[in-house]
């Protein structure tokens, strides 16, 4: 076992309130691409438009069908399953060591793995609602529809509970995430470049003993880390 893995294992063993802050790199082992990598989704253009434009609230309102064509093809991976990182975090929650997961991912894999204390900062593909009557719809409704999905009750447009560019993240999810981070004695940041705001600024609420960063690429918080591991998140978590 690498020395960094052994050190992480020791940190977890002596910690009582761990918070895990994760990004796209947590889910790559589940077959979901890291959208912000050099050859990722955000590096290209689609019908001449960058992904950020298509995934904006304005584009959704003005070009809803085109939004859904892109969303179903590139943003939704219904067959993805939790990997070693998700399963290890579920174990830690059952042991009452892990007090919360703060995730920038929308894939819902932490909840599928069994975790209950999950703060999905950018929403989830598994939760969808009618913009007119607020009726709830599961992901299967989106995937089994053609064009723009419509509410069976009122005919309104169904929208994913996903934070699009130009939208404000859910206030109460953010409050809960900051509360867990501020009360943690150990924070593990994994699979994220810490480049997306306001999520990245949430780590400023951490004042505990151990800051661990697991990421293949450098992050703005590396100089503050007590332990820095440059490896795949799923591999690291499977080894502890």
Long-range contacts (C-beta under 8 A, 24 or more apart in sequence): 1-239, 2-231, 2-239, 4-227, 4-228, 4-229, 4-231, 5-229, 5-236, 5-239, 5-240, 7-227, 8-212, 8-227, 8-229, 8-236, 8-240, 9-240, 11-186, 11-210, 11-212, 11-226, 11-227, 12-92, 12-97, 12-186, 12-240, 15-97, 15-185, 15-186, 15-210, 16-97, 16-185, 17-97, 17-99, 17-183, 17-184, 17-185, 17-186, 17-208, 18-92, 18-97, 18-98, 18-99, 18-184, 18-185, 18-186, 18-187, 18-188, 19-98, 19-99, 19-100, 19-101, 19-102, 19-180, 19-181, 19-184, 19-186, 19-187, 19-188, 19-206, 20-89, 20-98, 20-100, 20-101, 20-102, 20-187, 20-188, 20-190, 21-102, 21-103, 21-181, 21-187, 21-188, 21-189, 21-190, 21-192, 21-202, 21-203, 22-85, 22-101, 22-102, 22-103, 22-104, 22-105, 22-110, 22-189, 22-190, 22-191, 22-192, 22-233, 23-103, 23-104, 23-105, 23-190, 23-191, 23-192, 23-193, 23-194, 23-196, 24-104, 24-105, 24-191, 24-192, 25-190, 25-191, 25-192, 25-215, 25-216, 25-232, 25-233, 26-85, 26-86, 26-103, 26-105, 26-109, 26-190, 26-191, 26-233, 26-234, 27-80, 27-83, 27-105, 27-107, 27-109, 27-191, 28-191, 28-232, 28-234, 29-83, 29-84, 29-85, 29-232, 29-233, 29-234, 29-235, 30-77, 30-80, 30-81, 30-82, 30-83, 30-86, 30-107, 30-109, 31-77, 31-79, 31-80, 32-77, 32-80, 32-105, 32-107, 34-191, 36-193, 36-195, 41-74, 46-70, 52-165, 53-165, 55-164, 55-165, 56-164, 56-165, 56-166, 57-164, 57-165, 57-166, 57-167, 58-166, 60-159, 60-164, 64-148, 64-157, 65-147, 65-148, 68-142, 68-147, 68-148, 68-149, 71-142, 71-160, 72-142, 72-143, 75-106, 75-125, 75-162, 76-125, 76-139, 76-142, 76-143, 77-107, 78-139, 78-140, 78-143, 80-107, 80-109, 81-109, 81-112, 82-109, 82-110, 82-112, 82-113, 83-109, 83-234, 84-234, 84-235, 84-237, 84-238, 85-190, 85-191, 85-233, 85-234, 85-236, 85-237, 85-238, 86-110, 86-112, 86-113, 86-115, 87-113, 88-237, 88-238, 88-240, 89-113, 89-115, 89-237, 90-114, 90-115, 93-117, 99-180, 99-183, 99-184, 100-176, 100-177, 100-180, 100-181, 100-184, 102-177, 102-180, 102-181, 102-199, 102-202, 104-192, 104-196, 104-199, 106-160, 106-162, 117-180, 119-173, 119-174, 119-176, 119-177, 119-180, 120-173, 121-163, 121-169, 121-173, 121-174, 121-177, 121-199, 121-202, 122-162, 122-163, 122-169, 122-199, 123-160, 123-161, 123-162, 123-163, 123-170, 124-161, 124-162, 125-160, 125-162, 127-160, 127-161, 128-158, 128-159, 128-160, 128-161, 129-158, 129-159, 129-161, 130-154, 130-156, 130-157, 130-158, 130-159, 131-156, 131-157, 131-158, 131-159, 132-156, 132-157, 169-198, 169-199, 174-198, 174-202, 177-202, 178-202, 178-205, 181-205, 181-206, 182-206, 182-207, 184-208, 185-209, 185-210, 186-210, 186-211, 186-212, 187-211, 187-212, 188-212, 188-213, 188-214, 189-213, 189-214, 189-215, 189-219, 189-221, 190-214, 190-215, 190-233, 190-236, 191-215, 191-233, 192-219, 193-217, 193-219, 194-219, 194-220, 194-221, 195-220
